[in-house]
């Protein structure tokens, strides 16, 4: 159990479930981890952006913007 999460913090809400997810494993310094968020494409064509970040306790870091183009 840890206090490190990845969480939605702005933009288009495309996630299908929660806005906060726990990392399911510890990541050593310099290590990597894959994480997944189920998202649903909007019904209307356009460009959509969703913003996520990593949080550890009260610290927030590594902001990520994911841009999705719906044709």
C-alpha positions as CSV (number, residue, x, y, z in Angstrom):
1,X,0.0,0.0,0.0
2,X,1.3,3.4,-0.9
3,X,0.2,7.0,-1.3
4,X,1.2,7.5,-4.9
5,X,-1.6,7.9,-7.4
6,X,-2.2,9.2,-10.9
7,X,-5.2,11.5,-11.2
8,X,-7.3,13.6,-13.5
9,X,-6.9,17.3,-12.9
10,X,-8.4,19.1,-15.8
11,X,-9.6,19.3,-19.4
12,X,-12.1,17.0,-21.0
13,X,-13.4,14.3,-18.7
14,X,-12.9,11.2,-21.0
15,X,-12.2,8.6,-18.3
16,X,-14.9,5.9,-17.9
17,X,-14.4,5.2,-14.3
18,X,-12.5,6.9,-11.5
19,X,-10.6,10.2,-11.6
20,X,-7.9,8.7,-9.2
21,X,-6.0,5.5,-9.6
22,X,-3.4,3.9,-7.3
23,X,-0.2,2.6,-8.7
24,X,-0.3,-1.1,-8.3
25,X,3.4,-1.5,-7.8
26,X,6.4,0.4,-6.3
27,X,8.7,2.1,-8.8
28,X,12.4,2.4,-7.9
29,X,14.3,5.7,-8.7
30,X,15.0,5.7,-12.4
31,X,12.5,2.9,-13.0
32,X,9.5,2.9,-15.3
33,X,5.9,1.8,-15.0
34,X,3.0,1.5,-17.3
35,X,-0.4,2.7,-16.2
36,X,-3.8,2.7,-17.9
37,X,-7.0,4.7,-17.8
38,X,-10.1,3.5,-19.7
39,X,-11.4,6.4,-21.8
40,X,-14.4,6.8,-24.1
41,X,-14.2,8.9,-27.3
42,X,-16.7,11.7,-27.5
43,X,-19.6,11.3,-30.0
44,X,-18.8,14.6,-31.7
45,X,-15.8,15.0,-34.0
46,X,-13.2,17.4,-32.6
47,X,-9.9,17.7,-30.7
48,X,-10.1,16.9,-27.0
49,X,-7.5,17.2,-24.2
50,X,-7.5,15.6,-20.8
51,X,-4.9,16.4,-18.1
52,X,-3.4,14.0,-15.6
53,X,-0.7,14.2,-13.0
54,X,1.0,12.0,-10.4
55,X,0.5,12.8,-6.7
56,X,2.3,11.5,-3.7
57,X,0.6,12.7,-0.5
58,X,0.2,16.4,-1.0
59,X,2.9,16.7,-3.7
60,X,1.8,17.0,-7.3
61,X,4.2,16.4,-10.2
62,X,4.7,15.1,-13.8
63,X,1.6,16.8,-15.4
64,X,0.6,15.1,-18.6
65,X,-1.8,16.3,-21.3
66,X,-3.3,13.7,-23.6
67,X,-4.8,15.0,-26.8
68,X,-7.3,12.9,-28.7
69,X,-8.6,13.6,-32.2
70,X,-12.1,12.3,-33.0
71,X,-12.9,12.2,-36.7
